[in-house]
Amino acid sequence: MAPLTSPGLYQSRREVAPVSPDLFLHLASGRPRGFWASGDRWIAHCGVLDVVAVESDAPDSRRWRYDSVQGQAGHVFSRFVGDGVRTRLFGGFSFSPRRDGDSVWSCFPPSLFHLPEVELEHHPDREVCTLVVQARDRDVAEGAAEGWAAALSGRTASPPPGVDPLTGRIRSLPGRDAPLPDEGVRVPGRDQRVPLAGSRRSGTERAGWGRMVWNALSTIGSGEAEKVVLARTLDVAPEVPVPSADLVVALWEENHGSHVFLFEPVPGRALVGAAPETVATLAGGVFRATAVAGSAGVGADSVATAQLARHLFNSEKDRAEHDVVVRDLVARLAALGCTVQHDVEPHVLALARIQHLETKIAAEVPDGISLLDILSSLHPTPAVCGIPRNLALSVLEESELFDRGWYAGPVGWFDSGSRGIFVPALRSAVSSGARWRLFAGAGIVTGSDPALEWEETELKFRPVLRALERAGAAVGSAAGSG
């Protein structure tokens, strides 16, 4: 393989028969990998051909890290040989530029994107998958693509090219040395459950949560802020580790209406989640996003669920919380010169186990404005931070006794053709060895009640908790934890 300083990058692209993402992710075990899905559309990737990263931040850091990623990405994209080659970078940004040093986020710097060696994209409308293999040598790319196609079709039981058949290790991982994953024992069948040790559950204490909410309400009551989004954590350690691939596939199967993601920059250290909204999508010069705020549960049947939806739609508190998000997004897009359109009023977005108010937003983007330009302006939105932004940030930073890391930060992908999609890393969990740390938040506005906001965060823990159960761990309710 050519050395890292080689100016040329090559791509081999072909169509293959549809396969389960579970197959691809397990073929990629032991390598950095990722998975991004919305409904039946998904992209999975593995390996690292190049890295775009911001390991530390400049004094004027909010905009600087987006500009740095943009500049590094342009250099990577320019190295591809061939006409019309489009390639993608996958990764994301932490919630805030600071890096507080919490070990659970040690593999997640302020900004990190991977140019993968292998991508597999499923197109449900055409009932086909596109396999893309990238390398520093044309023959290597073509040979690896043939090997992957054979492995995905079942024509060979051998590991794809680049994987040592004796150890399962990647033979060469340009740009980073990675250990083998600590994926534990794979539990046969998703109905077999492994109990969790009760003593190994911890997180934000309920009394502490109450103090956080009352502090935010005091700031809001003084007129200094309209909304503050507070979060809490739940640490779960199954007696038998749950592999990240099993967890994200289970999360996807349970949450087809959400944007499900996995980013595993180092084997065994992964971020998974199921976001209900997009923060920024760009294609053909048209920006799209969904403003989501205000929450309610689902009922025991369709009638009860419809009643809860009506109550949510008519809730003065939830409508006010939602309107704050919409106003801020529209104003920030307009300030960039975008021509903005949005729904006149929200509708209820019904997900598997929770309902939200949602407003769809679209905008024509002026020439010269990139997806990362928009992202740097929008993040953090009032849906994940509050308003006004700087004051809300100071309140949550003083209140939360943990490092948000990438929780609620924008994660996704962008390509060399000015397209991409980012979602906030919500309903999420990060792994550290066998332990998973879950995150959930709630928007605090006038009229918020600490007990009800606690219950809202309980609802938001459920997607990952149920996915852990489906992947093999008997988790049970999060109620009363911490």
C-alpha positions in Angstrom: 0.0 0.0 0.0 1.2 3.5 -0.8 2.7 5.6 2.1 0.6 8.2 3.9 2.2 11.0 2.0 1.0 9.6 -1.4 -1.1 12.3 -3.2 -3.5 9.9 -4.8 -6.6 8.2 -3.5 -8.6 5.7 -5.5 -12.2 4.5 -5.3 -13.9 1.3 -6.5 -17.7 1.4 -6.7 -20.1 -1.4 -7.5 -23.7 -2.6 -6.8 -24.3 -5.7 -4.8 -27.4 -7.5 -3.6 -29.1 -6.2 -0.4 -27.8 -7.6 2.9 -28.4 -7.0 6.5 -26.4 -4.2 8.1 -25.8 -6.6 10.9 -23.7 -8.8 8.5 -21.5 -5.9 7.4 -20.9 -4.6 10.9 -19.9 -8.0 12.2 -17.6 -8.5 9.2 -16.0 -5.2 10.2 -15.6 -6.3 13.9 -12.2 -5.2 15.2 -12.0 -2.1 13.0 -13.3 1.4 13.4 -16.9 1.4 12.0 -20.1 3.3 11.8 -23.8 3.1 10.9 -26.3 5.8 9.9 -29.9 5.0 9.3 -33.3 6.6 8.8 -36.0 4.0 8.2 -34.9 1.5 5.6 -32.2 3.8 4.2 -28.8 3.2 5.8 -25.0 3.6 5.3 -22.4 1.5 7.1 -18.7 1.9 6.9 -15.4 0.6 8.4 -11.7 1.1 8.4 -9.8 4.4 8.3 -8.1 5.7 5.2 -7.6 9.2 6.5 -8.6 11.3 9.6 -9.9 14.8 9.9 -9.7 16.0 13.5 -9.5 18.9 15.9 -7.8 17.6 19.0 -7.8 21.0 20.9 -9.4 24.4 20.4 -8.3 27.9 19.6 -9.5 30.8 21.8 -12.2 31.7 19.4 -13.2 28.1 19.2 -16.9 27.9 18.3 -16.4 28.8 14.7 -12.7 27.7 14.4 -13.2 24.0 14.7 -15.8 23.9 11.9 -13.5 26.0 9.7 -10.6 23.6 10.5 -12.6 20.5 9.6 -13.8 22.2 6.4 -10.2 23.0 5.4 -8.9 19.5 6.2 -11.8 17.9 4.4 -11.1 19.9 1.2 -7.5 18.6 1.2 -8.7 15.0 1.6 -11.3 15.3 -1.1 -8.8 16.9 -3.6 -6.6 13.8 -3.4 -9.1 11.5 -5.1 -8.1 10.5 -8.7 -10.8 10.3 -11.3 -13.6 12.4 -12.7 -16.8 12.9 -10.7 -15.6 10.9 -7.7 -17.7 11.6 -4.6 -16.6 10.5 -1.2 -17.8 11.1 2.3 -16.4 11.8 5.8 -18.3 10.4 8.8 -18.1 11.6 12.4 -19.1 14.6 14.4 -18.5 17.3 17.0 -18.7 17.4 20.7 -21.5 19.4 22.3 -19.1 22.2 23.3 -15.4 22.8 22.3 -14.0 22.2 25.7 -12.5 18.8 26.5 -12.9 18.2 30.3 -11.0 14.9 30.3 -13.7 12.5 31.3 -12.2 9.1 30.4 -15.5 7.9 28.8 -14.9 10.4 26.0 -11.2 9.8 25.6 -11.6 8.6 22.0 -13.9 11.4 21.0 -12.0 14.7 20.6 -13.8 18.0 20.0 -14.1 17.1 16.2 -13.4 13.8 14.5 -14.2 12.5 11.0 -13.1 9.3 9.3 -12.6 8.7 5.6 -13.5 5.0 5.6 -11.9 2.2 3.6 -15.2 0.6 2.9 -18.8 1.9 2.7 -22.0 0.0 2.1 -25.2 2.0 1.4 -28.7 0.5 1.1 -31.1 1.9 -1.4 -34.6 0.5 -0.5 -36.2 2.1 -3.5 -33.9 0.2 -5.9 -33.5 -2.9 -3.7 -29.8 -2.8 -4.0 -26.7 -1.8 -2.0 -23.7 0.3 -3.3 -20.3 -1.0 -2.1 -17.5 1.6 -2.1 -13.9 0.7 -1.4 -11.2 3.3 -1.2 -7.4 2.9 -1.1 -4.1 4.5 -1.9 -3.6 2.1 -4.8 -6.1 1.4 -7.7 -5.4 -2.3 -7.7 -5.8 -2.6 -4.0 -9.2 -0.8 -4.2 -10.4 -3.1 -6.9 -9.1 -6.3 -5.2 -10.6 -5.3 -1.9 -14.0 -4.5 -3.5 -14.1 -8.0 -5.0 -13.2 -9.5 -1.7 -15.9 -7.6 0.1 -18.5 -8.4 -2.5 -17.7 -12.1 -2.2 -17.9 -11.9 1.6 -21.2 -10.0 1.6 -22.8 -12.5 -0.9 -21.6 -15.5 1.1 -19.5 -16.8 -1.8 -16.6 -17.0 0.6 -16.2 -17.5 4.3 -12.9 -15.7 4.4 -12.6 -12.3 6.0 -12.5 -9.3 3.7 -9.1 -8.1 2.5 -7.0 -6.4 5.1 -8.1 -8.7 7.9 -5.7 -11.3 9.3 -7.6 -14.7 9.1 -5.8 -16.0 12.2 -6.2 -13.1 14.6 -9.0 -11.0 13.1 -6.8 -8.0 13.3 -6.6 -5.4 10.6 -3.2 -5.8 9.0 -2.7 -2.1 8.4 -4.7 0.8 9.8 -3.3 4.0 8.3 -3.3 7.0 10.6 -4.1 5.2 13.9 -3.2 2.0 15.8 -6.3 0.4 17.3 -6.7 -2.4 19.7 -9.0 -5.3 19.2 -12.5 -4.6 20.5 -13.6 -5.8 24.0 -16.9 -7.0 22.7 -17.4 -9.7 25.2 -19.4 -12.9 24.7 -21.9 -12.7 21.9 -25.2 -13.9 23.3 -26.9 -16.3 20.9 -30.4 -15.2 20.1 -32.0 -11.9 21.2 -34.5 -13.6 23.5 -31.8 -14.8 25.9 -31.1 -12.1 28.4 -28.1 -11.5 30.7 -29.1 -9.9 34.0 -27.5 -6.6 35.0 -25.8 -6.3 38.4 -28.0 -3.8 40.3 -25.0 -2.5 42.2 -23.4 -1.4 38.9 -26.1 1.1 38.0 -25.5 4.7 38.8 -26.3 8.2 37.4 -27.7 11.6 38.3 -29.5 11.5 41.6 -33.1 12.6 41.7 -32.5 15.2 44.5 -29.7 16.6 42.5 -31.9 16.8 39.4 -34.5 18.8 41.4 -31.9 21.3 42.4 -30.7 21.6 38.8 -34.3 22.3 37.6 -35.1 24.8 40.3 -31.9 26.7 39.6 -32.8 26.9 35.9 -36.4 28.0 36.8 -34.9 30.8 39.0 -32.9 32.1 36.0 -35.9 31.9 33.8 -38.2 33.5 36.4 -35.8 36.5 36.6 -36.3 37.1 32.9 -32.6 36.3 32.0 -33.5 33.1 30.0 -36.5 31.7 28.1 -35.3 28.1 28.2 -32.5 25.9 29.6 -32.0 22.3 28.5 -30.7 20.1 31.3 -29.4 16.5 31.0 -28.8 13.6 33.3 -26.9 10.3 33.0 -27.5 6.7 33.7 -24.6 4.2 33.8 -25.4 0.6 33.0 -23.0 -2.3 33.1 -24.4 -5.7 31.9 -22.7 -8.8 33.4 -22.0 -9.9 29.9 -20.9 -7.0 27.5 -23.3 -6.0 24.7 -21.4 -5.5 21.4 -22.0 -2.1 19.9 -23.1 -3.7 16.6 -25.8 -5.7 18.3 -26.9 -2.6 20.2 -27.2 -0.3 17.2 -29.0 -2.9 15.1 -31.5 -3.5 17.9 -31.9 0.3 18.3 -32.6 0.6 14.6 -35.1 -2.3 14.6 -37.0 -0.7 17.5 -36.9 3.0 16.2 -37.5 3.1 12.5 -38.9 6.6 12.7 -35.7 8.0 14.2 -32.2 8.7 12.9 -30.2 5.9 14.3 -26.4 6.1 14.4 -23.2 4.3 15.5 -19.8 5.9 15.4 -17.0 3.7 16.8 -13.7 5.5 16.2 -11.7 2.9 18.1 -12.9 -0.7 18.5 -14.8 -1.1 21.7 -15.3 2.7 22.2 -18.6 3.6 20.6 -21.4 6.2 20.5 -24.9 5.0 19.6 -28.2 6.8 19.6 -31.6 7.4 18.0 -32.3 11.1 17.3 -35.8 12.2 16.6 -34.7 15.2 14.4 -32.2 16.5 12.0 -30.2 19.6 12.8 -28.9 20.2 9.2 -29.4 18.5 5.9 -28.1 19.9 2.6 -28.6 18.6 -0.9 -28.7 20.6 -4.2 -28.4 23.9 -2.4 -31.6 23.2 -0.3 -31.3 23.1 3.5 -33.8 21.0 5.5 -34.2 20.4 9.2 -36.8 19.5 11.7 -37.4 21.5 14.9 -38.4 19.1 17.7 -39.4 20.1 21.2 -42.1 19.2 23.6 -42.7 15.6 24.6 -45.4 13.1 25.7 -45.5 9.4 26.1 -47.6 6.9 24.2 -50.6 5.1 25.5 -51.6 1.5 25.9 -53.6 1.6 22.7 -54.1 3.9 19.7 -57.0 5.8 21.5 -54.9 6.6 24.5 -51.9 7.6 22.3 -54.2 10.0 20.3 -55.4 11.5 23.6 -51.8 12.1 24.7 -51.1 13.6 21.3 -54.0 16.1 21.6 -52.9 17.1 25.0 -49.4 17.7 23.8 -50.6 19.7 20.8 -52.8 21.9 23.0 -50.2 22.3 25.9 -49.3 26.0 26.3 -46.0 25.0 28.0 -45.0 22.6 25.2 -46.0 24.9 22.4 -44.0 27.8 23.9 -41.0 25.5 24.3 -41.3 24.4 20.7 -41.8 27.9 19.3 -38.5 29.0 20.9 -36.7 26.4 18.8 -38.4 27.4 15.6 -37.9 31.1 16.0 -34.2 30.7 16.7 -33.5 28.3 13.7 -35.4 30.6 11.3 -33.6 33.7 12.6 -30.1 32.1 12.3 -30.8 30.8 8.8 -32.1 34.2 7.7 -28.9 35.8 9.1 -26.9 33.6 6.7 -28.9 35.0 3.8 -31.1 31.9 3.4 -34.7 32.1 2.1 -36.6 30.2 4.7 -39.9 28.4 4.7 -41.5 26.4 7.5 -44.8 24.9 8.6 -47.3 27.4 9.9 -47.9 25.3 13.1 -46.3 22.1 14.4 -47.7 18.6 14.1 -47.2 15.6 16.5 -44.4 13.3 15.6 -45.3 9.8 16.9 -42.3 7.6 17.5 -42.2 4.1 19.0 -42.4 5.1 22.6 -42.5 8.9 22.7 -44.3 11.8 20.9 -43.0 15.2 20.1 -44.1 18.5 18.5 -42.3 18.9 15.2 -42.0 21.7 12.6 -40.3 21.1 9.2 -38.0 23.8 8.0 -36.6 24.3 4.5 -34.3 27.0 3.1 -32.6 28.0 -0.2 -28.9 28.4 0.6 -26.8 31.2 -1.1 -23.7 30.2 -3.0 -20.6 30.0 -0.9 -22.4 28.8 2.3 -21.5 25.2 3.2 -23.2 22.7 5.4 -20.6 23.2 8.1 -21.1 27.0 7.9 -24.8 26.4 8.6 -24.0 23.9 11.4 -21.6 26.3 13.1 -24.4 28.9 13.2 -27.2 26.6 14.4 -25.4 24.5 17.0 -26.2 24.4 19.8 -29.9 24.9 19.1 -32.5 25.8 21.7 -33.6 22.2 21.5 -30.4 20.9 23.1 -29.1 24.0 24.9 -31.7 26.8 25.5 -32.0 30.5 24.8 -30.3 32.9 24.9 -27.5 30.5 24.0 -24.6 31.8 26.1 -26.6 32.2 29.3 -28.2 28.7 28.9 -24.7 27.3 28.3 -23.4 28.8 31.5 -26.4 27.5 33.5 -26.1 23.9 32.3 -22.3 23.9 32.6 -22.7 25.0 36.3 -25.4 22.5 37.0 -24.4 19.3 35.2 -21.7 17.4 37.2 -20.6 15.3 34.1 -19.0 15.9 30.8 -21.5 16.0 27.9 -18.8 15.1 25.5 -20.5 14.3 22.2 -24.0 14.0 23.7 -26.3 16.5 21.9 -23.5 17.4 19.6 -24.0 17.2 15.8 -23.0 13.8 14.3 -23.4 12.6 10.7 -21.6 12.9 7.4 -20.8 15.3 4.6 -19.4 14.7 1.1 -17.2 16.3 -1.6 -20.4 17.2 -3.5 -21.7 19.7 -0.9 -24.2 17.2 0.5 -24.6 15.9 4.0 -26.8 15.3 7.0 -26.2 15.9 10.7 -28.4 15.0 13.7 -28.0 15.8 17.3 -26.6 12.9 19.3 -29.7 12.4 21.4 -31.3 9.2 23.0 -27.6 8.2 23.1 -25.1 6.1 25.0 -21.3 5.9 24.9 -19.4 2.8 25.8 -16.3 2.4 28.0 -15.3 -1.2 28.2 -18.4 -3.2 29.2 -20.2 -0.1 30.6 -22.6 2.1 28.8 -23.3 5.7 29.9 -26.8 6.8 28.8 -27.8 10.5 28.4 -31.2 12.1 28.4 -32.3 15.8 28.6 -35.4 18.0 29.1 -36.2 21.5 28.2 -36.9 23.7 31.2 -39.3 26.6 30.6 -41.8 28.6 32.7 -44.2 26.0 34.2 -41.7 23.1 34.2 -42.0 20.7 37.2 -38.9 18.8 38.3 -40.9 15.6 38.8 -42.5 15.7 35.3 -39.2 16.6 33.7 -37.6 13.6 35.5 -40.3 11.4 34.0 -39.6 12.9 30.5 -36.0 11.9 30.8 -37.1 8.4 31.8 -39.0 8.2 28.5 -35.9 9.3 26.7 -33.7 6.6 28.3 -36.1 3.9 27.1 -34.9 3.5 23.4 -31.4 2.5 24.5 -32.6 0.5 27.5 -34.9 -1.5 25.3 -32.2 -1.9 22.7 -29.9 -3.3 25.4 -32.6 -5.8 26.3 -33.2 -6.8 22.7 -29.5 -7.2 22.3 -29.3 -9.6 25.2 -29.3 -7.6 28.5 -32.2 -7.6 31.0 -32.1 -4.0 31.9 -35.6 -3.2 33.3 -36.9 0.3 34.1 -34.6 3.2 34.7 -37.0 4.6 37.3 -35.4 5.5 40.6 -31.9 4.9 39.3 -29.0 7.0 40.5 
